[in-house]
Amino acid sequence: MGIYILGIAGASGAPYARRVLEQMLLAGHEVKAVITDAGRKVLEVEEDLVLTGNTEADTPGVLEWAQASSFASNFEMYHHKDVASPIASGSFAVDGMAVVPCSGGTIGRISHGISNGLLERAADVCMKERRKLVLVPREMPLSLIHLRNMTAVTEAGAIVLPASPGFYHKPTSISDLIDMVAGRILASLGIESSVMKPWLGPEASSYSDSEQGKS
Ligand SMILES: Cc1cc2nc3c(=O)[nH]c(=O)nc-3n(C[C@H](O)[C@H](O)[C@H](O)COP(=O)(O)O)c2cc1C
């Protein structure tokens, strides 16, 4: 089983992070999480998840939020300012990292190698060690600066995976839309999940025909 870093920055899209965390843990992987201050704010606004910033105290709430309380032994949270944590070093091997959601500010800092905190440092490490890094922005529209920063991180080996759910699977709920984005994030990291639904042509079943992951 692998070790994955989940960064949560202050962009809209907290439900995607919830599903990705749930599925990583369900698949038996270890997850190291880091949340920026703005990320905590967005979790509060979008998911009613109020975190204190004390990672030890926050851990049960995050696991409950992800409906993954029974996976506590595989989950660890680090504070964004804890740049001495293992994920700040390339010597600590991980299988990949996703930043879900990823703010324009965080992409800007990652693309310029400006590691103000642990999230950017861990992303910086993934790129220098040639490990998988998936960044999930939600922004619209995009400025030229956003586009240039996305180009720079792509050139450096990261995958920019915008939170843009498709409609060809005929989603019937918000959960279906979340699954479509979360499934692509997990697949980009090489993680198999039940929420990844490949397109098998127009005759194949839609999300609504299956039993999978409803929130
Ligand atoms: C509810 C809410 C939604 C936000 N959505 C976005 C967003 O989608 N994209 C973005 O770049 N910033 C968004 N912001 C603003 C960022 O949180 C802000 O720029 C912050 O400084 C980013 O910090 P971080 O990159 O350290 O997480 C949002 C803020 C709030 C409170």
The ligand as an SDF file (V2000), in Angstrom:
LIG
                    3D

 31 33  0  0  0  0  0  0  0  0999 V2000
  -15.2790   30.3610    0.6890 C   0  0  0  0  0  0  0  0  0  0  0  0
  -14.0240   30.7520   -0.0600 C   0  0  0  0  0  0  0  0  0  0  0  0
  -13.8350   30.2920   -1.3410 C   0  0  0  0  0  0  0  0  0  0  0  0
  -12.6830   30.6230   -2.0480 C   0  0  0  0  0  0  0  0  0  0  0  0
  -12.5220   30.1150   -3.3090 N   0  0  0  0  0  0  0  0  0  0  0  0
  -11.3560   30.3340   -3.9620 C   0  0  0  0  0  0  0  0  0  0  0  0
  -11.1090   29.6830   -5.2100 C   0  0  0  0  0  0  0  0  0  0  0  0
  -11.9250   28.9210   -5.7280 O   0  0  0  0  0  0  0  0  0  0  0  0
   -9.8990   29.9000   -5.8000 N   0  0  0  0  0  0  0  0  0  0  0  0
   -8.9280   30.7010   -5.2170 C   0  0  0  0  0  0  0  0  0  0  0  0
   -7.8330   30.8240   -5.7790 O   0  0  0  0  0  0  0  0  0  0  0  0
   -9.1660   31.3350   -4.0430 N   0  0  0  0  0  0  0  0  0  0  0  0
  -10.3360   31.1710   -3.4050 C   0  0  0  0  0  0  0  0  0  0  0  0
  -10.5480   31.7800   -2.1930 N   0  0  0  0  0  0  0  0  0  0  0  0
   -9.5650   32.7470   -1.7000 C   0  0  0  0  0  0  0  0  0  0  0  0
   -8.3710   32.0550   -1.0620 C   0  0  0  0  0  0  0  0  0  0  0  0
   -8.7930   31.3210    0.0590 O   0  0  0  0  0  0  0  0  0  0  0  0
   -7.3210   33.0950   -0.6660 C   0  0  0  0  0  0  0  0  0  0  0  0
   -6.7230   33.6470   -1.8290 O   0  0  0  0  0  0  0  0  0  0  0  0
   -6.2500   32.5230    0.2300 C   0  0  0  0  0  0  0  0  0  0  0  0
   -5.2930   33.5130    0.5090 O   0  0  0  0  0  0  0  0  0  0  0  0
   -5.5620   31.3210   -0.3710 C   0  0  0  0  0  0  0  0  0  0  0  0
   -4.6400   30.8410    0.5800 O   0  0  0  0  0  0  0  0  0  0  0  0
   -3.8740   29.4750    0.4140 P   0  0  0  0  0  0  0  0  0  0  0  0
   -3.3850   29.4160   -0.9840 O   0  0  0  0  0  0  0  0  0  0  0  0
   -2.7730   29.5630    1.4170 O   0  0  0  0  0  0  0  0  0  0  0  0
   -4.7930   28.3680    0.7550 O   0  0  0  0  0  0  0  0  0  0  0  0
  -11.6990   31.4560   -1.4540 C   0  0  0  0  0  0  0  0  0  0  0  0
  -11.8930   31.9090   -0.1430 C   0  0  0  0  0  0  0  0  0  0  0  0
  -13.0360   31.5470    0.5430 C   0  0  0  0  0  0  0  0  0  0  0  0
  -13.2000   32.0250    1.9790 C   0  0  0  0  0  0  0  0  0  0  0  0
  1  2  1  0
  2  3  1  0
  2 30  2  0
  3  4  2  0
  4  5  1  0
  4 28  1  0
  5  6  2  0
  6  7  1  0
  6 13  1  0
  7  8  2  0
  7  9  1  0
  9 10  1  0
 10 11  2  0
 10 12  1  0
 12 13  2  0
 13 14  1  0
 14 15  1  0
 14 28  1  0
 15 16  1  0
 16 17  1  0
 16 18  1  0
 18 19  1  0
 18 20  1  0
 20 21  1  0
 20 22  1  0
 22 23  1  0
 23 24  1  0
 24 25  2  0
 24 26  1  0
 24 27  1  0
 28 29  2  0
 29 30  1  0
 30 31  1  0
M  END
$$$$
